Amino acid sequence: MSTAVTADRTQARNVQSRNVQAGESLGGRNVIAPRAVRRVVSAVTAEQLGVDEKDVSVSLSDHGGDLTMTASAPIHVAPLGTGARRAGTIVERLTRAQSTIREQSLTLTGTSITEIDLHITGVRLNERKRVK
């Protein structure tokens, strides 16, 4: 992965002098910084696990062109008897989360993740508020 977002400045100067139509192809390249990819993947992972982004730790590794992700985070589980239960077991939810993380990361960053390892560090419960 490259470490900076770059663009062809000559092409950019030429574009300033005319309107660019949607879908029109221009010369140059865009590279997303690894830190930005990691932040996007972290946000997507937090959303899928139902926790705050600050509770998610993500590392990305490039192994011969294959990007692998390891995330450590708790998972949100509704307390028993609240009726707010998500569909499926925790294992089924994690399997769906892996697929969704892979798809959304590709859609948002253009980066394909070939392997996703989710390490669940705990459980976050919705707290019931008592009426006084």
Buried (B, 14 or more C-beta within 10 A) or exposed (E): EEEEEEEBEEEEEEBEEEEEEEEEEEEEEEEBEBEEBBBBBBBBBBBBBBBEBEBBEBEBEEEEEEBBBBBBBBBBBBEEEEEEEBEEEEEEBBEBBBEBBBEBBEEBBEBEBEEBEBEEEEEBEEEEEEEE
